[in-house]
Amino acid sequence: MTPQEQSVQERLQALGITFERHEHPPVATVEEAEQHWAGIGATHCKNLFLRNQKGNRHYLVIIVHSKKADLRAVAGQIGDGKLSFASPERLMMHLGVTPGSVSPFGLINDRDHAVRVVLDRDLKSATRLSFHPNINTVTLTIAAADFAKFLESCGNTVQHVSV
């Protein structure tokens, strides 16, 4: 187990959150991960780390994996200008992860609560969700209610949008 994953598991255990762990080869995209999700009963998510045009606000956009995010529409709903993908350096600085391992579990590394979380409204109907534990060789599944509990414990601003 990597230190990244251990930190996530320790945080979940401290919050009383149970999870299921699934190992697989390294995957950097949803398309690569889909072949390893067979038999994992959860709503799988796509996690996008974005920044605004000025680079002074950062967003973790979490959507159902099968959707394509219209960044212009998301920007309009959150009240910000043009959004673009943040650099690997910004990703490491704010969430402590590398490209291909973006996950809401990276929020445990955002001590200043600077990253704003943007959730796809369709995730509200999910019962279980799956995410990487900050490393792209493992997928953890947790109950949606426990995911909400995790997000609340992080202290980041959370808002819902239609994607």
Secondary structure, DSSP 8 states (H G I E B T S, - for coil): --HHHHHHHHHHHHTT---EEEE-S---SHHHHHTT-TT--SEEEEEEEEEETTSS-EEEEEEETT----HHHHHHHHT-S-EEE--HHHHHHHHS--TT---GGGGGG-TT--EEEEEEGGGGG-SEEEE-SSSTTEEEEEEHHHHHHHHHHHT--EEEE--
